[in-house]
Amino acid sequence: MNARAYNQLVDTYADNVYRFALKHLKNEMDAKDIVQSTYLKMWDKHESVDVSKGKSYLFTTAYHLILDFLKARKRFHGEEAIIELQNEDNPSDFDLSETLNWALDKLPEIQKTVVLLRDYEGYSYDEIAEIAGISESQVKVYIFRARKTLKSILIEKELVV
Amino acid sequence: MSKFNLTNYESYYIDYLEGNLSEEDRHAFELFLDQHPALQLEGELPVFTMNEDENLSHDFINQLRVFDEKEKVNENSIDGFLIASTEGILSTEKQQELQAYLLKNPSHLDSLGVYHQTKLTPDLEIRYPSKQGLRKGNTRRLIFGVVYGLAAVFVGVLLLFPSQETIYHQAIKQPVKSNMNNLIKKFKTTNTPQKEILFGGLQTPVTSTSKQITSKTELAQQPIVEDTNLLIVQQEFLTVEEPHQLQTISNTKEVNNTEYVAFLAMKSPIDPFFKLALKNLRDKVDFRYAKATETKQGGFYLKLWNFEVSRKVSATGDLAVN
């Protein structure tokens, strides 16, 4: 991959990686750090990364960086602080989108990841499996469970019939 | 001998309480408890039975199910099919089967609607704010762009004036003490043979890059700026295409037979580029040329920072260069 192809990946996917990180971390500065580190890693490996796999490489790298970051944050702040952070923004009563995003934070990290990759990026199950380092059948199980949980929360919040 | 003792009685106690021991074992265990009254539980024995309403919820069990498309669509598998339909991974055949089931059981249509609402849509207004900082190779590309651009100009100039004439380089250091009049007078009185360099460029009027000089008087009135260079070429050797400019200058009595034209009157073929370069580089970069004709000489002048080169092309094949 040359500098031109790399820069195209910056122009095309930096926003996507940023949104992906922001959904996980709920903090703009942390999300920016993840994006910078992700692209830095890609540039370090740019000679061996195939352009056609560029997007996949970006999300795989970002996902692992996010997991490492969350582990470090948990070690530093403790589990309670993380839960408190996730519960900070209760959704307003009648906003479906807001409630859905709030519900997303209630999902286990892996379920959140597969749903985000599926809905935000439109990845297929096998692509998500490659990024998250799990099997395709596991991806399917996680997505199905996540949808059921999200449905339950929406019904509980009486935002849907 | 009884098979129950103080080391193993606990493992049988639960079975005894739940009534899972055989009749023979139950008697033997009660006899053991009679022999060890301290082990007997006081009060009413707890009941370890599960009521119907204590069973795991349908939702919980449903969560544990794994979707299998080979299954029939029914009450137990409907959620999986609804999600698969939402995900767009159902085969045509199963999709039809699901639709048929929903027609018979329309209460599940609401669930299908809710599953569709669980699909997330990205907020496209959330953007990474400093994308430019992630890009690579900008500085290098800019430098190469400038270098290649200048090289291309230089090559272009050489192609425009193909000849066997010599290119002369001259570092011009002589300062100008007065104004343009002095320069012109100096050159006018110089008994310079034709086909020879008349002078080296010294100083340039401020408006040199843009203003058209229409008379010698006006030329003489141009303010002088130090550290810029001026090239005035004897009109006999180097002229410009605009006849009126030449006419104005050549009609001046002071000039007589020796007609001069300032290089200011020469035109840059890519003026916008050099204007931009001058503006952005804040340094001396200039390029001008006049095309030779059958009767008029032509030439060019190129200045890149401290490097200057000029070249004259004579219609008769003569050469005069500074």
Interface residues (C-beta under 8 A of the other chain):
Chain A: A3 R4 Y6 N7 V10 D11 A14 D15 N16 V17 Y18 R19 L22 K32 V35 Q36 Y39 W43 L96 S97 L100 N101 L104 V115 L116 R118 D119 Y120 Y125 S137 K140 V141 I143 F144 R145 A146 R147 K148 T149 L150 K151 S152 L154 I155 V160 V161
Chain B: D59 N62 Q63 V66 F67 D79 G80 I83 T86 E87 I89 D110 S111 G113 V114 Y115 Q117 T118 K119 L120 T121 P122 D123 L124 I126 R127 Y128 P129 S130 K131 G133 L134 R135 K136 G137 R141
